[in-house]
Amino acid sequence: MARPINYKHLHYFWAVARWGGITRAAGHLNLTPQTLSGQVKQLEASLGVALFRMVGKRLELTEAGRTAYGYAQDMFALGEELGHALATLPGGRTSLFRVGIADAVPKSLAQRLLEPVLALPDSMRLVCHEGEFESLLARLALHRIDLVLSTRPMPPGLGFKVFTHQLGESPIGLYRLRRERPEPPGFPRSMHGQPLLLPGHDAPLRDAVLSWFEGHRVVPHVVAECDDTALLKAFGAAGAGAFPAPLAIREEVARRHGCVLLGELDGLSESYFAVTSERRGSHPAIQAVMAGAAAALGPAKPSKKRKVSV
């Protein structure tokens, strides 16, 4: 059974590793070098491993020391984050709402989904992080973020105690940079052999789009794949090829990127999810996101669609 750690001793060890030596760390902590050295030795004795070794006149972390420092770094950074969060609670102060946005979620759509948070009567600061879905889920499980926006629900087998809430869906269209000459008729046959931009391998939409073209016996020329939807649209705006995107952001794609809708990928829709650490999502900001999702995504069509999700 592992021995309990004295966190004061761990903090002293972290300070020595951070500032590169006993003397410098002692100065920052207002301790004598002898006292600090003794505290670190007590930590090593309780753990049963050496955390430092002498290399000439310089202290150097051992392998165990590097491992311990990594954990200590995370722990004290989290403690600092806790202090900041508590200092910004109500009482005329700002509270934080931290959101993870998966790469596959269009940024303009994420902005629309999160806009109701900024309209809440209580003072609240929205903090957004982007990244891979699994990495964001890990941060959610550690309560470092409050909500994850994704095009996928929580995958089975990860072992995280989090909950998936479906926000809605949007039909998918294919867009291309506006041309001076009219687009050739006969979509989707007009895309045969034409350049196509796709989301990355982790996005469910990628394989769904390829299957859709295959079902119509159309073989476009895939020229690029991008995990980041903003980069995908940037290539499309530069004329690199056509790209799929939700019809919910059709006006923004036209206004910001100068691209026109070639046609709807009939039968395809992309679902959007909020993943939280709470089953019911009691946080007022989470409730605001869920309540405003229908307006952000637009009304669903009555026709049957093939939902793109895992």
Wavefront OBJ file of the C-alpha trace (Angstrom):
o trace
v 0.000 0.000 0.000
v 1.358 3.409 -1.021
v 2.328 5.747 1.801
v 0.460 9.077 2.103
v 2.377 12.029 0.698
v 3.214 15.088 2.761
v 2.129 17.804 0.343
v 4.163 20.497 2.067
v 7.282 18.398 1.434
v 6.116 17.795 -2.145
v 5.776 21.547 -2.642
v 9.320 22.058 -1.376
v 10.607 19.400 -3.775
v 8.705 21.054 -6.646
v 10.216 24.440 -5.766
v 13.779 23.022 -5.760
v 13.206 21.388 -9.155
v 11.532 24.495 -10.558
v 14.181 26.995 -9.458
v 17.107 24.706 -10.116
v 18.658 24.255 -6.695
v 18.314 24.337 -2.909
v 19.739 27.844 -2.407
v 17.588 29.579 -5.034
v 14.431 27.759 -3.925
v 15.142 28.570 -0.273
v 15.317 32.249 -1.182
v 11.906 32.121 -2.873
v 10.372 30.219 0.051
v 12.040 32.289 2.802
v 13.636 29.179 4.306
v 17.210 28.324 5.130
v 18.889 25.933 2.672
v 19.452 23.458 5.517
v 15.748 23.399 6.410
v 14.687 22.993 2.781
v 17.234 20.238 2.154
v 15.980 18.371 5.223
v 12.359 18.606 4.073
v 13.226 17.167 0.642
v 15.176 14.326 2.265
v 12.117 13.502 4.387
v 10.027 13.300 1.237
v 12.549 10.964 -0.400
v 12.582 8.771 2.718
v 8.769 8.560 2.815
v 8.602 7.667 -0.899
v 11.520 5.253 -0.743
v 13.203 6.723 -3.842
v 15.872 9.319 -4.603
v 14.454 12.370 -6.340
v 17.745 14.204 -6.920
v 21.356 13.222 -7.583
v 24.495 15.341 -7.496
v 26.208 15.918 -10.841
v 29.368 17.802 -9.942
v 28.118 20.697 -7.837
v 24.692 20.678 -9.426
v 21.477 18.909 -8.403
v 19.788 16.899 -11.141
v 16.445 15.083 -11.130
v 16.497 11.298 -11.189
v 14.048 9.352 -13.336
v 11.763 9.086 -10.302
v 12.278 12.803 -9.696
v 11.182 13.688 -13.243
v 8.049 11.594 -12.808
v 7.281 13.198 -9.433
v 7.916 16.690 -10.819
v 5.466 16.103 -13.678
v 2.730 15.121 -11.245
v 3.584 17.946 -8.859
v 3.513 20.456 -11.702
v -0.009 19.366 -12.651
v -1.187 19.343 -9.047
v 0.037 22.823 -8.165
v -1.156 24.256 -11.491
v -4.585 22.818 -10.715
v -4.389 24.317 -7.222
v -3.630 27.706 -8.730
v -6.573 27.268 -11.102
v -8.803 26.394 -8.138
v -7.719 29.531 -6.317
v -8.488 31.622 -9.390
v -11.900 29.964 -9.829
v -12.850 30.552 -6.182
v -11.642 34.143 -6.336
v -13.930 34.824 -9.304
v -17.164 33.455 -7.814
v -20.255 35.682 -7.427
v -20.274 38.698 -5.185
v -19.793 41.245 -7.937
v -17.130 39.010 -9.507
v -16.899 36.863 -12.591
v -17.317 33.073 -12.668
v -15.673 30.928 -15.328
v -17.400 28.605 -17.793
v -14.770 26.461 -19.519
v -15.685 24.774 -22.798
v -13.744 22.306 -24.919
v -14.481 22.458 -28.658
v -13.548 19.386 -30.695
v -11.679 20.087 -33.937
v -14.521 18.708 -36.069
v -17.069 21.265 -34.820
v -17.319 24.287 -37.165
v -16.095 27.299 -35.218
v -18.913 29.588 -36.360
v -21.432 26.969 -35.232
v -19.670 26.618 -31.869
v -19.904 30.398 -31.462
v -23.650 30.282 -32.087
v -24.146 27.400 -29.655
v -22.203 29.261 -26.947
v -23.668 32.719 -27.565
v -26.501 32.241 -24.996
v -23.850 31.937 -22.273
v -22.803 35.542 -22.841
v -26.417 36.661 -22.439
v -26.827 35.153 -18.943
v -27.755 37.737 -16.288
v -24.981 36.640 -13.905
v -21.497 37.818 -14.724
v -19.689 34.945 -16.438
v -16.472 34.632 -18.419
v -16.431 32.095 -21.259
v -13.105 30.260 -21.677
v -12.782 28.141 -24.834
v -10.247 25.395 -25.548
v -9.848 23.534 -28.852
v -8.411 20.075 -29.298
v -8.926 16.392 -29.997
v -12.126 14.913 -28.625
v -10.514 12.241 -26.400
v -8.080 14.756 -24.904
v -10.934 17.140 -24.082
v -12.904 14.292 -22.483
v -9.951 13.560 -20.192
v -9.871 17.202 -19.094
v -13.634 17.088 -18.539
v -13.289 13.987 -16.357
v -10.700 15.870 -14.267
v -13.113 18.849 -14.002
v -10.693 21.139 -15.812
v -13.451 22.058 -18.256
v -17.236 22.117 -17.799
v -18.542 21.034 -21.207
v -17.272 19.556 -24.482
v -18.878 20.340 -27.855
v -18.454 17.534 -30.368
v -19.841 15.840 -33.461
v -19.544 12.502 -31.637
v -21.105 11.135 -28.465
v -19.019 9.698 -25.646
v -17.340 6.573 -27.110
v -17.705 3.327 -25.156
v -14.855 1.874 -23.142
v -12.993 5.065 -22.174
v -13.873 4.696 -18.495
v -14.711 8.378 -17.944
v -17.815 9.205 -15.910
v -19.300 11.764 -18.284
v -22.671 12.112 -19.982
v -23.718 12.878 -23.571
v -26.558 15.274 -24.457
v -27.609 15.575 -28.110
v -28.062 19.211 -29.115
v -29.478 18.612 -32.575
v -28.360 18.117 -36.143
v -27.952 19.912 -39.448
v -28.168 18.688 -43.060
v -24.872 18.711 -44.946
v -24.173 20.649 -48.132
v -21.226 20.844 -50.515
v -19.691 24.293 -51.070
v -17.187 25.755 -53.509
v -15.604 29.147 -54.162
v -17.946 31.351 -56.162
v -16.939 31.458 -59.843
v -17.556 34.070 -62.519
v -18.956 31.446 -64.891
v -22.088 29.477 -63.891
v -21.620 26.166 -62.153
v -22.095 23.177 -64.473
v -25.547 21.567 -64.117
v -26.226 18.071 -62.916
v -25.032 17.949 -59.301
v -23.659 15.588 -58.043
v -22.460 14.241 -61.429
v -20.720 17.575 -61.974
v -18.318 16.654 -59.130
v -16.919 13.606 -60.942
v -13.140 14.028 -61.095
v -13.337 17.462 -59.430
v -11.175 18.472 -56.415
v -12.697 17.679 -53.037
v -11.611 18.697 -49.523
v -12.519 16.410 -46.632
v -12.449 16.463 -42.836
v -9.744 14.349 -41.182
v -9.930 10.612 -40.506
v -11.334 11.111 -36.983
v -14.406 12.982 -38.254
v -17.450 10.755 -38.940
v -18.420 13.116 -41.764
v -15.384 12.112 -43.850
v -16.411 8.515 -44.518
v -20.076 9.469 -44.805
v -19.332 11.932 -47.630
v -17.216 9.387 -49.510
v -19.965 6.773 -49.129
v -22.528 9.294 -50.370
v -20.562 9.959 -53.561
v -19.948 6.243 -54.009
v -23.699 5.633 -53.775
v -24.210 8.167 -56.586
v -21.389 6.586 -58.651
v -19.399 9.805 -58.543
v -15.649 9.754 -57.913
v -14.280 13.198 -56.944
v -10.541 13.827 -56.625
v -9.652 14.177 -52.928
v -6.891 16.796 -52.734
v -6.668 17.431 -48.962
v -7.939 16.320 -45.547
v -8.026 18.664 -42.540
v -8.868 17.931 -38.908
v -9.619 21.607 -38.319
v -12.822 22.723 -40.034
v -11.579 26.330 -40.179
v -8.549 25.209 -42.209
v -10.830 23.166 -44.464
v -12.891 26.274 -45.265
v -9.734 28.360 -45.741
v -8.556 25.957 -48.463
v -12.028 26.067 -49.985
v -12.024 29.866 -49.956
v -8.663 29.773 -51.760
v -10.222 27.706 -54.559
v -8.537 24.392 -53.676
v -11.761 22.414 -54.020
v -15.296 21.799 -52.821
v -15.902 20.954 -49.168
v -18.778 19.679 -46.994
v -20.258 21.843 -44.249
v -23.575 22.088 -42.380
v -26.434 23.962 -44.000
v -26.855 25.680 -40.635
v -23.841 27.872 -41.462
v -24.636 28.385 -45.168
v -24.933 32.169 -44.888
v -21.667 32.461 -42.983
v -19.807 30.273 -45.489
v -21.018 32.578 -48.260
v -20.314 35.836 -46.402
v -16.946 34.986 -44.808
v -15.472 32.637 -47.393
v -17.139 33.686 -50.654
v -18.357 30.149 -51.302
v -21.660 29.001 -52.806
v -23.725 25.914 -52.131
v -23.358 23.403 -54.957
v -26.024 21.136 -53.533
v -27.261 19.305 -50.464
v -25.871 15.849 -49.764
v -29.392 14.528 -49.510
v -29.832 12.039 -46.686
v -26.760 13.175 -44.730
v -26.884 15.180 -41.532
v -24.323 15.848 -38.820
v -25.259 15.544 -35.162
v -23.862 17.781 -32.422
v -23.412 16.854 -28.787
v -22.658 18.436 -25.442
v -20.695 16.151 -23.116
v -20.759 17.061 -19.433
v -19.690 15.588 -16.111
v -23.268 15.951 -14.849
v -26.137 13.699 -15.936
v -28.661 16.544 -15.966
v -26.365 19.488 -16.725
v -27.490 21.690 -13.822
v -24.952 24.460 -14.507
v -26.888 27.530 -15.783
v -24.472 27.973 -18.692
v -24.910 24.331 -19.765
v -28.681 24.769 -19.578
v -28.399 27.918 -21.707
v -26.413 26.049 -24.385
v -28.954 23.232 -24.510
v -31.946 25.577 -24.568
v -30.496 27.659 -27.395
v -29.253 24.761 -29.545
v -32.383 24.536 -31.727
v -32.114 28.202 -32.685
v -28.389 27.865 -33.421
v -28.796 24.794 -35.631
v -32.012 25.865 -37.330
v -35.231 23.872 -37.761
v -34.808 20.217 -38.655
v -36.212 19.012 -41.966
v -39.030 16.452 -41.860
v -37.360 14.199 -44.427
v -35.357 11.179 -43.291
v -31.636 11.741 -43.011
v -28.603 9.640 -42.470
v -27.151 10.950 -39.222
v -23.370 11.215 -39.123
v -22.263 9.988 -35.724
v -20.339 7.190 -34.083
l 1 2 3 4 5 6 7 8 9 10 11 12 13 14 15 16 17 18 19 20 21 22 23 24 25 26 27 28 29 30 31 32 33 34 35 36 37 38 39 40 41 42 43 44 45 46 47 48 49 50 51 52 53 54 55 56 57 58 59 60 61 62 63 64 65 66 67 68 69 70 71 72 73 74 75 76 77 78 79 80 81 82 83 84 85 86 87 88 89 90 91 92 93 94 95 96 97 98 99 100 101 102 103 104 105 106 107 108 109 110 111 112 113 114 115 116 117 118 119 120 121 122 123 124 125 126 127 128 129 130 131 132 133 134 135 136 137 138 139 140 141 142 143 144 145 146 147 148 149 150 151 152 153 154 155 156 157 158 159 160 161 162 163 164 165 166 167 168 169 170 171 172 173 174 175 176 177 178 179 180 181 182 183 184 185 186 187 188 189 190 191 192 193 194 195 196 197 198 199 200 201 202 203 204 205 206 207 208 209 210 211 212 213 214 215 216 217 218 219 220 221 222 223 224 225 226 227 228 229 230 231 232 233 234 235 236 237 238 239 240 241 242 243 244 245 246 247 248 249 250 251 252 253 254 255 256 257 258 259 260 261 262 263 264 265 266 267 268 269 270 271 272 273 274 275 276 277 278 279 280 281 282 283 284 285 286 287 288 289 290 291 292 293 294 295 296 297 298 299 300 301 302 303 304 305 306 307 308 309 310
